[in-house]
């Protein structure tokens, strides 16, 4: 919360709590009449803080009074989603325990407000003080000046004769490490409450990339774009997210196929040992087609208890399957399991290369979307910022900033973006749109390649399943590969299996 952005700590406290507060800084009453979703609010203070700071109006007016600079940081605001699966009483305990441990125990004062509109999105607003407070209710300075000493421990002077010094913070609350710590601790505490309530749900506050999940993340839409999409308007961000979801779905399907075939081949290699060959002498052939025929022999033996019609129908279907396998293997020049594994490894590498290229293009497209958004916002909201900068009186300036907070924030975000990327300032919107369309077309082409790879992978999956079944232990086979007595007794009138009539001598 920064005063230079026209923000007020008292107004923020009034907004999140729903209370009517009077701001001594600008002599205005802050009240948001439509805040009906506040279900709980409280203030947590350190043990040494005076009792009067537990009053919301006194607390934040005291904060405003302590900050006398035009660009002072007044407070820090944290917003967190609450687990909707646990009861409301547990949500309150969860928030209080977290704030007490992570903020109040470090010396901060936490103003808490839980919002719940009943739409499945309960969340908590936390407003934190930026300065430590002593027992007398006095705010300590945020930093202190420290002299720069030389190697002998003596103070140094500048060319103008001033002492060299620098500012050091009195507390480390602004250290960026806490963003990581606070997220990690919230994740652990929420999962603990899930477990204590007997729920299986768990939360993870790390990105897909940091979790090692091979999925392209969607772009945050925000309330404005969400409402536009609900009204049937097609937006760039909405279209981008739909494309990403479609790609992720196809990718998950292809990844499952790759993992299934890989697992079957690994299982096959583990079971191809001397014990397996001794148990199943007929499995000794290493030619891939002979292994497939052995699989169909197993299928034929498993149909001995079927009717003649069912056996005949199954035999015809198996014969067609063998012909299809033989045709595919001959067409692709595959004769052995080793060749089969090598060809599948090539196909798997091809899938990895294409998905990696799509990931890079999706990342580039998301960056292009941010570029286009900031370019548009800078042009659109520059007149509003110029009006704000042209205001002469402080009260008028703050009033204008309050009325146009969203527009000014978007303009400032665009300015910060182009400050970090000065080479992108002079880009034209038409060029970005053209670039975006080219990327979209390229991604569609690569997705078509993925669909083709999925079709090419289907025979690998089918044949790897056949071969893996040969080495799978079957209780209905004895050590010589025949049926056990228990199984024979279950067959009342077995029909002798007919000899397979092979249409191709090479089979």
N, C-alpha and C positions, 0 to 999 in steps of 0.2 A: 504494500500500500504506500504510494508515493504522493506527496503533496504537489510535486511538479506536474503530475498528471491530473490534477484537479480532484484527487481522492481525499477522503476524510475518514479517519478511524472511527469517529462517532457515527457517521452515516453507515459505515460498514457494519458496526455493531448493531445499529438499529435495523438494518436490512436483514441480517441473519437471525436476530432474536425476535423480531416483530414488535419490539418495545418502542415507545415514544421517548426519544432522547433529545435533550437540548445541547447544542454545540456552542460553547463559549467562544470558540475561535472566530466563527462567522456570525454568531448571535442568531442562529436559525434552529428551528425544531426539525428533527429528523424523524420521520414516521412513514412507514410503508403499509398502507391500510390493507393491501391485498395479500399480505403474507399470512395465509391461513394454514400453511402446511407445517408450521413449527410445532413439533410434538414434545420437545424437551430442550431446555437451555439452562446453563449454569456457568459459574466462573470458578476455576480452580486456582488457588494461590499457594505460593511456597509458605512453609510454617513461619518464617520470619517476617512476612509481609504484614503490614497493618491491616486491621479489619475493614477500614473504609474502602480499600481497593477491591473488595468483593462486590461493591456496588458498581453496576455497569456504567451508569452515567458519570460517576466520580472517576472511575478507572480511565476511561478513554478521553475525558476532558483533561485529566492530569497528563496523559500521554501527549495530547495535542499541545499543551502548555509547555512541556519539556522540550519540544522540537520547535526551534525558532528559525530554522532555515527554510528558504522557499522550496528546496528540493529534498527535504528530509524524508527518510523512510520511516513511516509512522508505525507500521505493524507488518506482520507476515500472515498471510491467509493460506490455510491448507483445506482442501476439499477432498473427501474420501467417500467412495461408495461403501455402503454397509451391506453385510450378507443378509439378504431378505429371507433366507431359509430359517433363521433363528428368531425366537420371540423378541418383541420390542424391549422387554425388560433386559434381556441379554445384550441387545444392541447398546443400551445405555451403559451397562457395566463394562462392555468391551471398550467403548469410547473413553470412559473415565479412567479405566486401567491403563490404556495406551497413553493418554495425555499426561497422566500422573508420572508414568515411568519415563517417557521420552522428552517431555517438555518441562513440567513443573519441577521435577527433581533436579533439573539443571538450572533453575532460578527464573524461568519464564512464568508469566501469568497467562492462562489459557481460558478464553471465552468460547464456550461450546454451544452449538445449536444444531439439533437434529431435525431435518426436514423429511417429510413423507407425505406425498400427495395421494398415496394409495394406488399409484400407477406402476408399482413394482420396482421403483428406483429410490429407495431410502438412502440418504446420504447425510454427512455431517460437515458443517462449516466450523473451522477452528481459527480463531483470531489470536495471534501470539504477540506479546510485547517484545521490543527489540533491545531494551536496556535492563540491566539488573536493578533491583530495588533493595534498599536497606531497611532496617527495622523502623526507622522514622518516616518511612514513606517517601524518601527522596530517591530520585532516579540517578543512578551513577552514569558517568560519561560512557559513550560507546567506545572511545579510544583515547589514547594518551600519546603525547609526543616523546620520543626517545632520541637521545643524542647518538650520532654515528661516531664511534670511537676508532682510533687508529690501532696499529699493532701494539702500541705501548699503553693502551687504555686511556688515551687523552682525547678530548674533544677536538673536532676539526672545524676549520672555518672555510667558508666559500670565498670566491673572488671578491664578493661585495662586503665581506667581513662578517657575515652572519654565521651562526653555528649550524653545521650540517645536522639534520635530524630527519626522522621519519615517524609516521603515525602507526601505532600498533593497537589492535582491538583489545578491549578489556575482556571480552568473551569471544569464544569461537563459534557462536551460533550461526554466523553467516558462511562458515566453511562448507564448500560444496559436498564434502564427504557425507554430510548429514542427509542429503537427498537420498543417497544410497542406503544409509543406515535406517532412516525412517521407513522407507519402503520395505526393506527386509524385515524389520521388526513388526510392521503391520501385517505382512504376509504370515509370519509365524504365529502371531496372536490370533488372527482370524481362523487359521487352520486349527489352532488349539480349541477355540470355541466350537468349531464344527465337530471336532472329535468328542468334546465333552457333552454335546447335545446328541450324540449318536448318529451323526450325519456323515455320509461318504464324500460329500463335496469338498474340494480343496481349491485354493486360489494360488496362482503363480503371477508375480508382479515383474517377471523378466520378459524381455522381448522374445519373439520367435528365434531371432538370430542367437541370442545369449542362451536360449534353452536348447539350441541345436536342432530346432524343428525346421524342416525344409519346406516352409510355406511362405508365400508372399503376403505380407500384411496389407490390409485395406487402409484407405485414407479416412481420417476423421471427418465426418460430414458437418457436425455442428447443428445447432437448432434451426438456423435460417435455411440451409440446404435441405434438412429433413422435412421442414414444412413445405418447401417447394416441391419435393418429390411426392409428398402426400397429396398435393393438389394436382398431380399428374404432369408436372413440368419436368422435362429431361435436363439434367445438369451434367457438367463435365465430371465432377467428382462422383456423382451417382453412377454415370456410365462407366467410369474407371473402376469403381468398386464391383460393379456387376461383371466386368471383364475379368477382374482378378479372382472373383469367386468361381467363375466358370473354369478358369485355368487351374485353380487349386483343386477343384473337383476332378478334372481329368488327370491331373498330376498324381493325386492320391490313388486313383484307380490303377494307373500305370505302375506306381511305386509298389502297391500291394502285389501286382503280378510279378514284378522283379523279385521281391522278397520271397514270395511263395516258391518260385522256380529255384532261386538260389538255395533256399532251405532244403528243398527236395534233392538237389544235386549234392549238397553237403552231407545229407543223411545217406544218400547212396554211397558216397565215398567212404563213410564210416562203416557201413555194413558190408562192404566188399572185402571181407577178410577170409582167412582160411576156414574159420568156424562156420561162417555162412555158406561157403561153397561145399563143405562137408555135409552140412545139414540138407542142402538142396543141390544135389549133384547136377540136376538138369540146368542149373543156373550158370554152369561153368563157361558157356560161350561168351566171348567178349564182343562179338559183333552186335551192333545196336539193333539191327533188324531181327536177329535171332532172339535177343532179349525181349523185344516187343512180341514176337510169336510166343515166347514162354509166358508172357503176361496173358495173352489171349487163351493159352492152354489152361491157365489157372481159372480164368473166367468160365471156360467150358466145363471144367471139373466141378465148379461150384453150381452148375445147372443140372447135375445128375438127377436131382429130385424133382425137376420140373416136368411138365407134360411134354409129349413129343412135339406138339405144335410150338410151345414156348421155346423148347431147345432149338428147333429148326429156325425160328424167327431170330433168336439170339445169335445163332451161328452165321446167318446171312448178314446180320448187322456187324458182327465181329470181322467177317471177311471183307466187308466194305471198308471198315476202319483200318484193317491191315493194308489194303490196297492204297488208301489215302496216305498212310504213313510211309509206305514204300515209295509212292510217287513223290512225296515232299522231300524225303531224304535223298532220293536219286537226283531230283532237280537241284538241290542245294549242295550236292557233293558231300554228304555226311554219311560216314560208314561206321564210325566207332563212337563210344561214349566220350573219349578224349576230344575228338573233333567236334562233337555236339557241345561240350563244355566250352571249347574255345570260341565257337561261333556265338554262343549265348553271351560270353564275356564281351565280345565285340559289340553285340547289340546293346548290352547294358551300358557300355562306355558311350555309345552313341546317344542313348537316352540321357545320360548324365551331362553330356556336352550340350545337348539341345536345351535341357531344363536350366542349365547354368546360364546359357545365353538369354533365355527368356527372363530369368531373374534379373540379369543386368539391365535388360531393356525396361522391365517393370520399374526398377529402381530409378532409371533415367526418366521414365514417364512421370513418376511421382515428384521428382525434382522439378520437372518441367511444369507440372501443375502448380507447385508452390511459386515458381518464377512468374507464371502467368497471373496468379492471384495477386501477388505483391505489386506487379506492374500495373494491374488494373486498379487496385486499391490506392496506389500512390497518385494516379491520375484523377481518380474519382473524388478522393477526399482532400486533395491539396487545397482547393478553395475554402473548405471548412477550416483547415488548419491556419490558412492565411487570415481568415476572419478572427480566429482565436488569438493569433499572434498580434493582430492589430488592435485588440482591446486595450485601452489605456488604463482603466481603473481596475484595481484588484478584485473588487466585488463582482464587477461585470465579467471579468475574465473567468473567475471561478464558477459563476452561474452558467456561462456559456460552455465551460468544460463539463459541467455536470449534465447539461442537456444533450451534449454531443460526445459523450464518453466513448461509445462504441466506435464511432467514426474516427475520432482522434486516436484511439488505440490501434485501429487498423492502419492508419496512416503512419504512425510511429513504428509499427511492426515492419511496414514496407521500407521505411527509411533505414532501420537497423539491418534489414536483409540486404539492401543494396550497398550499405556501408561495408558489410562483410563480403559482398560480391560486386565490387565496383565495375568489373568487366561486363556485367549484365544490364547496366543502367540504360543503355541506348538501344536495347532490343525493341523490335516492333511486335505488336500483338499478332498481326497477321502471320509473321514468320514463325512465332511460337505455335500458333494453331496448325500451320502447315507441318511443322516438325512433329507435333503431337499426332497428327493423322498418319504421317509416315511411320512413326513408331507403332501405332496401332495396327497398321497393315502388316508391318514386319512381325509383330507378335502373333497376329492371326496366321501368317504363313508358317511360323514355327509350331504353333498349336496343331496345324494340319499335319505337320511332320510327326508330331507326337501321336496323333490318331493313327497314322500309318504304321508307326512303330508298334503300337498296341496290337494292331491286326497281325503284324509279322511275329509278334511274341506269342500269339495264341498257340501255334503248333509246338513251340518249345515247352509251354506249360503242360500241354496234353501229353507229350511224349515223356517229359521228365516225371510226370505222375505215373505213367505206365511202368517205367523202369524202377521207380522207387518202390512200387508195390511188389515187385519180384522179391526183394530182400526184406520185406516186411514179415515178421513171424506170424504164422497162421496156426491156430490151435487145431485145425481140422486136418493137419498134415503130420504124419509120423516122421521118424528120422530118415526113412527111405524115400520120403516124398509122397507116400500114399495116404489113404484115409485111415483114421483111427477106428477102433472097434466101436467106440461110442458113437461116432458119426455114422458108421455103417448100420448100426441098429436103428437109427432114426429114419433110414431110407427103406420104405416098405417094398416097393417094386422098382428097383433101379433099372433103367434102360441103359444098355451099353452105349457108350459114346460113339457116334459115327465118325469115321475117318474124315478129316477135313479135305475137301477137294480144292486144291489150290489152282487158281487160274493162271498163275505165273510160275514157271519152273524155278525162277530165281528165289521165290519165297520158300 
